[in-house]
C-alpha cells in the first residue's frame, strides 16, 4: 500500500514540475520552493515531501534541457 502511495506522489510531483516549467519557465523552481516552504511552515509533511520532489524534478528537467542545447 505504501509503495502505491509513494508511486502516486512521484507521478503527481513530476506532472506538477512539468506544469510549473510550462507556466513559469525559469521561475518554476522558485515557485516550487515557496510552496514547499509553505507546507513546511504548516508542518504538513506529506505535501512538503511532494513539493520537495517537485523541486528535484524541475532541476532534472531543466538540466536535461540545458544539455540538449
C-alpha positions in Angstrom: 0.0 0.0 0.0 2.8 2.4 0.9 4.5 1.7 -2.4 1.3 2.7 -4.3 1.1 6.0 -2.3 4.8 6.7 -3.0 4.4 6.0 -6.7 1.3 8.2 -6.9 3.2 11.0 -5.2 6.1 10.7 -7.6 3.8 10.8 -10.6 2.0 13.8 -9.2 5.3 15.6 -8.4 6.6 15.0 -12.0 3.3 16.3 -13.5 3.4 19.4 -11.3 7.0 20.1 -12.2 6.2 19.9 -15.9 3.2 22.3 -15.5 5.3 24.8 -13.5 8.0 24.8 -16.1 5.5 25.3 -18.9 3.8 28.1 -16.9 6.7 29.9 -15.2 9.8 28.9 -17.2 12.9 29.8 -15.3 10.9 30.8 -12.2 9.4 27.4 -11.8 11.9 26.3 -9.2 11.4 29.4 -7.1 7.6 28.9 -7.2 8.1 25.3 -6.0 10.4 26.4 -3.2 7.8 28.8 -2.0 5.1 26.1 -2.0 7.5 23.7 -0.2 8.3 26.3 2.4 4.6 27.0 3.0 3.9 23.3 3.7 6.9 23.0 5.9 5.8 26.1 7.9 2.4 24.4 8.4 4.1 21.1 9.4 2.4 19.4 6.5 5.0 16.7 5.9 3.1 14.8 3.2 2.7 17.8 0.9 6.1 19.2 1.9 7.6 15.9 0.6 5.7 16.1 -2.7 6.9 19.7 -3.3 10.5 18.8 -2.4 10.2 16.1 -5.1 8.8 18.7 -7.5 11.9 20.8 -7.0 14.1 17.8 -7.7 12.2 17.0 -10.9 12.3 20.7 -12.0 16.1 20.6 -11.6 16.4 17.3 -13.5 14.2 18.5 -16.4 15.9 21.9 -16.7 19.3 20.3 -16.6 18.3 17.9 -19.4 17.1 20.9 -21.5 20.5 22.6 -20.9 22.3 19.5 -22.0 20.2 19.2 -25.2 21.1 22.8 -26.2 
